[in-house]
Amino acid sequence: MTSIFSSIFSMFSGGKAAEPGASPKGEPQLYGECAIYAEPRKEGGQYRLAGRIEKTVGGEVLVRNFIRADMFSSSDDAIECTVRKAQQIIDQHGPSLFADGEKERQV
């Protein structure tokens, strides 16, 4: 009986949230020398644009996390826009995005 209610509840609640640090699609999108991981965050029935950009510099992986206010009704739309936003961040910041050498930070 409990499983029936769980199934019904998950249909209306949108299911489970994406795990932090894991791309819903699994594989990163490569852009230049960077790897883009789309990690939209489930909030209520919507998804917030969020992700990370990684680049290997001197044998060390540097990470730049980002979260934006944009919300989407579907996970696929959020993933698509997250990749575009990450590409924009990379293009706008250029080499300075990873120039400070910090292992991980927000952008």
Number of C-alpha atoms within 10 A of each C-alpha: 5 7 8 9 10 10 12 11 12 12 10 9 11 14 12 8 14 15 12 12 12 16 18 18 13 10 12 18 16 14 14 10 10 18 20 26 26 32 29 32 20 23 12 11 14 17 24 23 26 26 25 25 27 20 18 13 13 8 7 10 13 19 23 20 18 19 17 13 8 13 20 18 13 15 21 15 14 24 24 13 18 26 25 14 20 25 19 12 16 20 13 11 12 11 10 10 18 21 10 8 14 11 13 15 12 9 14
